[in-house]
Structures are given as structure tokens and as C-alpha cells.
Amino acid sequence: MQGTCHCERVTWVLNTAPKSVTACNCTICRRYGVLWAYGYIGHDIHIAGETASYRRSDGGAIDFHFCRNCGCVTHYVATRAGEDGRHWTAVNLRLTEPELIAHLPIDHFDDLNSFDDLPRDGRCVSDMWF
């Protein structure tokens, strides 16, 4: 699966087909309006093109990347590697073709209040995208 920013200067490739997408309600994800799929940068996620990044002022655990030209949020990368040396990464699935992910269920993550995964409510991407 592949995604591109609006001007097509940044692309990502996800080698593993996602089984779901994550919608997070944290103070930044809800502003970006992203839907995330996960993997590890340099392993099953590959990024091409030049991005700029943003890290929360409190230090944050992830860097959000966006296209320097059109501003689309493309992905995020964990600021610290895991024990295996890999960096947890998420790509913004809103940058791929809608029909490729329309059927995927949405996992809601409550990062605003509880830092918990919420139960699935039966909605899929096509319910959010119209």
C-alpha cells in the first residue's frame, strides 16, 4: 500500500496490509484528522521525499512528519528506538486511495483522557469518508 502527500513530493509505502486503522483523539491527532496504520520505519514502512517534523513542546514521544511543500501530515516516528533498535512508526492512511481502506474497521484510541483503546463500535473507514 502506498500514500502520497497532495503535491506528491513525499510518499510512504506500507509493506504489510493493515487489518484496521486507528483514530486518536489526542490534542494533535484530532486536529490533523489522521487515520493511522503501524509498523517500523526502514522495515515495513518506507518513506521517500523531504519532510519537516514537529515534536510537542513537552518533549513528546513521537515526531510528526509533514511535507515541506503542501503541509500534509505523512507519518510519525517514535523518538526512541525499542529494545530491538527499531522505531515504531505510523503512516497516515488518509493519503492512500479510499477504496483500498474503505472496508477496514476503525479502532478508537482515547489519548485525551484515559490512554486506552476503546471498544470497536462497528464503524469502518467508509463511514468516516464520504
Backbone bond lengths (Angstrom), bond angles and torsions (degrees), N, CA, C in turn:
res aa  C-N    CA-C-N  psi(-1)  N-CA   C-N-CA  omega(-1)  CA-C   N-CA-C  phi
1 M - - - 1.447 - - 1.523 107.85 -
2 Q 1.322 115.56 142.60 1.461 121.22 -178.09 1.522 110.17 -132.03
3 G 1.329 115.23 148.94 1.458 121.49 174.67 1.514 109.55 -135.07
4 T 1.322 115.77 152.02 1.464 120.29 177.63 1.523 109.60 -136.22
5 C 1.325 114.12 150.84 1.460 118.81 173.02 1.531 108.08 -70.65
6 H 1.316 117.19 176.15 1.460 121.06 -175.17 1.522 112.65 -62.87
7 C 1.323 117.62 -40.18 1.469 120.40 -178.08 1.529 112.46 -87.80
8 E 1.333 117.34 -2.20 1.464 125.33 177.14 1.524 114.21 66.94
9 R 1.325 118.02 20.90 1.467 120.94 176.72 1.526 112.15 -85.16
10 V 1.332 116.84 -20.45 1.469 121.30 177.89 1.517 107.96 -123.73
11 T 1.325 115.30 132.77 1.462 120.66 176.31 1.525 109.45 -130.97
12 W 1.297 114.92 153.99 1.460 120.11 169.94 1.520 108.25 -128.10
13 V 1.318 115.62 151.61 1.460 122.77 174.44 1.518 107.04 -126.19
14 L 1.316 115.42 130.30 1.457 122.94 176.61 1.521 106.59 -111.95
15 N 1.323 116.38 113.35 1.465 120.75 -175.24 1.520 114.25 -77.93
16 T 1.320 117.68 -17.55 1.455 122.25 -178.97 1.524 108.60 -111.30
17 A 1.317 116.38 123.24 1.473 119.49 -179.15 1.521 109.97 -65.63
18 P 1.329 117.86 128.14 1.463 119.77 179.76 1.523 111.17 -71.39
19 K 1.327 115.34 148.83 1.464 121.51 176.94 1.531 110.74 -97.14
20 S 1.339 116.31 -12.39 1.453 122.49 178.06 1.528 107.83 -161.17
21 V 1.321 115.65 174.27 1.465 121.65 173.50 1.525 107.40 -123.63
22 T 1.317 116.62 157.17 1.455 120.31 178.43 1.515 110.07 -114.94
23 A 1.322 115.30 129.03 1.461 122.86 171.01 1.522 106.05 -108.61
24 C 1.321 116.53 122.05 1.460 122.58 -177.56 1.529 108.79 -110.11
25 N 1.312 116.35 144.09 1.463 120.16 -179.01 1.530 113.01 -104.85
26 C 1.328 117.84 19.43 1.462 119.44 179.76 1.533 109.80 -64.96
27 T 1.298 115.72 171.54 1.458 120.62 -174.44 1.518 113.46 -63.11
28 I 1.323 118.09 -22.26 1.472 119.05 179.87 1.527 112.35 -102.03
29 C 1.327 118.64 -43.23 1.468 120.24 -177.94 1.522 111.81 -61.74
30 R 1.326 117.04 -38.00 1.466 118.08 179.61 1.518 110.85 -67.31
31 R 1.331 117.84 -29.51 1.468 120.50 176.08 1.525 111.48 -74.10
32 Y 1.324 116.29 -38.35 1.465 120.22 178.65 1.527 112.36 -73.33
33 G 1.323 117.99 -28.74 1.462 121.24 -178.83 1.515 113.28 70.18
34 V 1.312 117.16 32.73 1.456 122.17 -174.83 1.519 112.61 -86.37
35 L 1.318 115.42 159.46 1.457 124.26 168.61 1.521 105.97 -125.16
36 W 1.321 116.92 121.99 1.458 121.42 -171.17 1.524 113.68 -99.95
37 A 1.339 115.64 145.97 1.463 124.81 165.39 1.521 106.42 -129.66
38 Y 1.326 117.21 146.90 1.456 120.93 -166.22 1.522 114.73 -115.50
39 G 1.309 113.81 158.34 1.456 123.22 175.05 1.516 108.86 179.34
40 Y 1.315 115.47 -153.64 1.461 120.90 -179.56 1.525 109.49 -127.96
41 I 1.318 115.53 129.18 1.459 120.39 -179.04 1.527 109.29 -63.92
42 G 1.324 115.34 136.08 1.450 121.14 -179.04 1.516 113.98 83.10
43 H 1.327 117.45 -4.09 1.457 121.57 178.61 1.527 109.46 -117.50
44 D 1.332 117.21 -75.66 1.462 119.07 177.13 1.520 112.63 -109.71
45 I 1.330 116.91 0.22 1.464 122.24 172.36 1.522 108.41 -124.43
46 H 1.334 114.96 129.36 1.471 120.91 179.80 1.525 108.29 -128.04
47 I 1.321 115.58 134.06 1.464 122.66 -178.03 1.519 108.33 -116.63
48 A 1.328 116.44 136.37 1.468 121.59 174.58 1.524 108.13 -127.66
49 G 1.315 116.22 139.18 1.454 121.71 179.44 1.514 111.06 109.90
50 E 1.298 115.25 166.08 1.460 121.65 -175.84 1.528 110.80 -93.79
51 T 1.322 115.50 126.61 1.457 120.86 178.39 1.522 110.38 -119.93
52 A 1.298 114.86 162.85 1.456 122.93 166.59 1.521 105.21 -109.04
53 S 1.327 117.16 164.57 1.458 118.56 -178.68 1.520 111.14 -134.34
54 Y 1.316 113.79 160.74 1.452 122.10 178.92 1.520 108.67 -134.39
55 R 1.322 116.66 131.93 1.462 122.84 174.26 1.516 108.16 -122.32
56 R 1.315 116.28 137.32 1.466 120.60 179.32 1.520 110.70 -52.93
57 S 1.312 116.43 149.83 1.463 121.15 -178.22 1.527 112.77 -66.95
58 D 1.345 117.99 -18.74 1.459 120.48 178.44 1.529 112.42 -84.82
59 G 1.318 116.99 8.74 1.463 121.70 179.17 1.507 112.44 106.41
60 G 1.308 116.96 -41.97 1.459 122.15 174.40 1.515 114.55 54.60
61 A 1.309 115.93 154.26 1.461 122.30 178.86 1.517 112.47 -101.34
62 I 1.337 116.37 -7.53 1.463 120.16 -179.42 1.520 110.29 -137.78
63 D 1.338 114.48 151.91 1.461 122.19 172.67 1.521 107.58 -106.41
64 F 1.328 116.28 123.43 1.454 121.74 175.22 1.517 108.52 -85.85
65 H 1.334 117.02 131.69 1.463 121.73 -179.17 1.517 109.95 -110.67
66 F 1.320 114.53 143.77 1.453 120.46 179.59 1.522 108.89 -145.11
67 C 1.329 115.38 157.38 1.460 121.28 178.95 1.527 109.18 -66.87
68 R 1.323 116.09 132.70 1.469 121.15 178.67 1.524 112.18 -67.62
69 N 1.314 116.62 -22.47 1.459 120.04 -175.87 1.529 112.48 -91.94
70 C 1.338 117.75 -56.39 1.469 120.22 -174.23 1.523 113.79 -100.68
71 G 1.319 118.11 -12.83 1.455 121.94 175.08 1.514 116.50 86.40
72 C 1.319 119.68 0.24 1.463 120.96 -179.91 1.528 110.93 -64.09
73 V 1.329 115.91 134.65 1.458 121.26 174.41 1.526 107.54 -74.98
74 T 1.325 116.44 120.66 1.460 120.85 -174.51 1.528 113.22 -100.40
75 H 1.339 116.32 -38.61 1.460 119.42 -175.18 1.521 110.04 -169.46
76 Y 1.320 115.38 172.41 1.460 119.94 167.10 1.512 109.04 -131.63
77 V 1.334 114.90 158.08 1.461 121.95 -179.61 1.526 108.08 -133.95
78 A 1.326 116.63 134.17 1.456 120.92 175.70 1.520 109.36 -60.90
79 T 1.318 116.54 139.85 1.461 120.52 -178.03 1.524 112.16 -74.22
80 R 1.320 116.87 -21.83 1.466 120.99 178.90 1.518 109.66 -121.63
81 A 1.314 114.81 140.95 1.457 120.07 176.26 1.520 110.02 -72.87
82 G 1.317 115.17 151.31 1.459 120.55 173.93 1.516 110.40 -74.72
83 E 1.314 116.43 -178.65 1.465 121.34 -179.87 1.520 112.52 -59.07
84 D 1.323 116.04 -27.28 1.464 120.32 179.70 1.529 112.92 -86.57
85 G 1.327 116.97 2.37 1.463 121.19 178.11 1.521 114.39 86.74
86 R 1.328 117.32 -3.67 1.458 120.45 -178.92 1.522 110.89 -92.07
87 H 1.346 115.00 154.48 1.462 121.51 178.76 1.526 110.05 -104.93
88 W 1.347 115.75 117.05 1.460 122.34 175.52 1.521 108.42 -57.37
89 T 1.307 117.19 135.38 1.458 122.66 -173.82 1.525 109.21 -141.73
90 A 1.311 115.40 151.17 1.461 120.69 173.55 1.523 108.15 -132.20
91 V 1.319 116.44 140.51 1.462 121.58 174.91 1.521 108.97 -106.47
92 N 1.317 115.45 149.39 1.457 122.55 179.45 1.524 109.19 -83.12
93 L 1.319 116.57 103.96 1.464 120.77 -177.47 1.519 113.75 -68.52
94 R 1.308 118.16 -12.37 1.469 119.47 175.03 1.529 111.65 -67.02
95 L 1.326 117.21 -9.08 1.463 120.77 179.86 1.522 112.83 -94.44
96 T 1.321 117.79 3.24 1.455 120.99 175.45 1.529 108.83 -102.30
97 E 1.307 116.96 177.34 1.462 121.20 179.29 1.532 109.58 -72.29
98 P 1.332 117.96 130.47 1.464 120.85 -174.83 1.524 114.73 -55.30
99 E 1.325 117.93 -37.55 1.465 119.07 -176.31 1.525 112.62 -66.68
100 L 1.326 117.80 -20.21 1.463 120.55 179.00 1.528 112.55 -73.11
101 I 1.330 116.52 -24.80 1.466 119.50 -175.57 1.529 113.27 -123.89
102 A 1.323 117.90 1.68 1.470 122.10 -174.44 1.520 112.78 -55.04
103 H 1.306 118.07 -33.07 1.460 122.79 -175.96 1.533 114.12 -84.21
104 L 1.326 117.49 -10.31 1.466 120.42 -173.79 1.526 112.01 -72.62
105 P 1.340 116.62 136.23 1.463 119.20 176.21 1.526 110.89 -69.64
106 I 1.334 115.17 153.86 1.462 121.35 179.88 1.522 108.83 -101.76
107 D 1.332 114.61 125.77 1.457 121.07 171.89 1.517 106.90 -97.69
108 H 1.305 116.43 127.10 1.465 120.97 -179.94 1.523 108.51 -98.24
109 F 1.331 115.18 129.16 1.460 120.91 178.68 1.521 108.62 -114.49
110 D 1.314 116.27 122.11 1.465 121.55 -178.70 1.528 109.72 -92.22
111 D 1.318 115.74 87.32 1.462 120.76 177.25 1.528 111.14 -91.56
112 L 1.314 116.44 -6.33 1.459 120.07 -179.52 1.530 111.80 -79.95
113 N 1.342 116.73 -40.35 1.463 120.40 -174.01 1.523 114.85 -116.63
114 S 1.334 116.76 -47.61 1.464 118.84 -167.63 1.526 115.57 -117.52
115 F 1.310 118.70 -15.24 1.462 124.00 -174.06 1.536 110.00 57.75
116 D 1.332 115.33 44.69 1.460 122.39 -178.70 1.519 111.06 -127.36
117 D 1.346 114.72 151.09 1.456 120.26 167.13 1.524 106.70 -74.82
118 L 1.322 116.30 134.72 1.459 120.80 177.86 1.527 109.06 -94.42
119 P 1.325 118.34 156.54 1.470 120.34 178.25 1.532 110.01 -62.07
120 R 1.321 115.64 145.95 1.469 119.47 175.66 1.516 109.70 -63.71
121 D 1.332 115.18 143.69 1.460 120.36 -178.44 1.527 112.42 -110.56
122 G 1.322 117.26 9.50 1.455 121.15 177.03 1.513 114.67 90.25
123 R 1.334 117.77 -7.00 1.463 119.20 -179.80 1.527 110.77 -81.08
124 C 1.323 114.49 151.21 1.456 121.30 174.37 1.536 108.21 -124.91
125 V 1.311 114.95 176.23 1.472 120.08 -174.90 1.524 112.06 -56.11
126 S 1.331 117.75 -39.09 1.463 119.43 -178.80 1.531 112.37 -62.51
127 D 1.321 117.25 -21.44 1.468 120.28 176.24 1.519 111.67 -74.26
128 M 1.337 117.59 -22.27 1.468 121.36 179.85 1.522 111.96 -97.67
129 W 1.318 115.51 -27.43 1.467 120.94 -176.45 1.512 109.04 -101.76
130 F 1.314 117.94 128.43 1.456 118.99 177.19 1.497 110.71 -142.20
